[in-house]
């Protein structure tokens, strides 16, 4: 179980894959709804699946097909989930316009923050004391858990939905992507809160919707996924120059995950396939087939 690769989407199943062989090793039925997002806890014990109105937590190491816990309380699709470093609490965002902080051990809402629009993604700052979220109205908000309030709000482009954001693992930067294909980058000063964001650059990464932006763990690469049927990888150290375009998807690319060494990228696509790409060659190394509807989310832990 050193490499955990999971995917899900519109066919109401969660699939675990043997990353090297491409064999589906386990399928979990998620009958209630499609799955919008998957997240693996850092200890590799649990997989969280964000669906319609709820988040389900599954035990990765057991064959129990039922969730070990369920987080109820959202009134719309849950769009993203993130775990605190020790997996003690979890945060979720939803189309219902709220962000909720949950106690993982006894599934209950600890905090509830309101946007005035559907929230597309929330991330936890590496300092574990702040949340950063983006919404359908094009706002980015920073929430201070200590002060229990929103401490900053940015609107890069009026009335342009921000679909995704990513915070650097070292807390040095924030990236967000919008429906016009634009990526925005901010620098976050070290050892302070995220509320002091300095604009670094804006660049056009795709001609259509950006569905996901993701910084690699080493903060050297930025991956972007799009409705234009491609995923792209950008070189952060070389002023966001395009490193590679991953062609071969037949439809919208919804989600992606870097390998721990940033040498590979896994993508999930509406064409039902999950793909493993070698970023040095831009070639498909492995194709994971088995979903019979669009694959919209993928989770990888190969640390």
Buried (B, 14 or more C-beta within 10 A) or exposed (E): EEBBBBBBBBBBBBBBBBBEEBEBEBEBEBEBBBBBBBBBBBEBBBBBBBBBBBBBBBBBEEEEEEBEBEBEBBEBBBBBBBBBEEBEBBBBBBBBBBBBBBEBEEBEBEBEBEBEBBBBBBBBBBEEBBBBBBBBBBBBBBBBBEEEEBBBEBBBBEEBBBBBBBBBEEBBBBBBBBBBBBBBBBBBEEEEBBBEBEEBEBBEBBEBBBBBBBBBBBBBBBBBBBBBBBBBBBBBEEEBEEBBEBEBBEBBBBBBBBBBEBEBBBBBBBBBBBBBBBBEEBEBBBEBEBBEEBBBBBBBBBE
